[in-house]
Amino acid sequence: MKNIVIFGAPGSGKGTQSDLLVAKYGFKHISTGDVLRAEIKNETELGKTAKGFIDNGQLIPDSLMIDILAATYDALGACEGVIFDGFPRTIPQAEALKAMLAERGTAVSTMLELDVPDDMLIERLINRGKTSGRADDNEETIKKRLKVYKDQTAPLAEWYEKEGLRHAIQGFGSLEEINAKLCAVIDAC
Ligand code: B4P
């Protein structure tokens, strides 16, 4: 069974590429952003807490995210592989994922990093905001999210490098070109 972490800044194409990988390999997909947005839509207690953080461009606290991730993973059942999209986003989350998978007799197979320059990220997210209806896809919040990414999430690249799992890929160009590079790494791992 493969456990694939797809990593990158907001708007780097994690969700877009995850969908293509699910279609090709039949893997299951955990998008922590989608999980949180569903909770917000259903107006659950978790959703109410998450909304304040997301609308403000901040990360949801690790203690909460780690429990959500474990519950979501355990609900998946048997499968060929899982794509973790948007998790981990901090070093404590990466350590928790490693421990959680070890407890279940498995491990992260590879980390796929999508590298995209900031100006492209901002343009993509402003464009997505025109149709997504997402309260966090506006220029002010996008800039906050990029700062949060640089401060709290980007250091994880080095963490995965030390684990020998990091594969950095150019995240701009056609969707097919990017996807082909991701598939080459997955097929080799
Ligand atoms: P997420 O839902 O994970 O979303 P994202 O990072 O904004 O976007 P993604 O990288 O998936 O981009 P997409 O494919 O859509 O997070 C939202 C929020 O949830 C976070 O800010 C945080 O508050 C919270 N959260 C989530 N996980 C958390 C965690 N683990 N811990 C704490 N908080 C957490 O692509 C973006 C746009 O670019 C799309 O419009 C797409 O069409 C376009 N695009 C994609 N690839 C392209 C390409 N090659 N060329 C041109 N355009 C492209």
Boltz pocket constraint, residues with backbone or C-beta under 6 A from the ligand:
constraints:
  - pocket:
      binder: B
      contacts: [[A, 8], [A, 9], [A, 10], [A, 11], [A, 12], [A, 13], [A, 14], [A, 15], [A, 16], [A, 17], [A, 32], [A, 33], [A, 34], [A, 36], [A, 53], [A, 54], [A, 57], [A, 58], [A, 59], [A, 60], [A, 61], [A, 65], [A, 85], [A, 86], [A, 87], [A, 88], [A, 89], [A, 93], [A, 124], [A, 125], [A, 127], [A, 128], [A, 136], [A, 145], [A, 171], [A, 172], [A, 173], [A, 174], [A, 175], [A, 178]]
      max_distance: 6.0
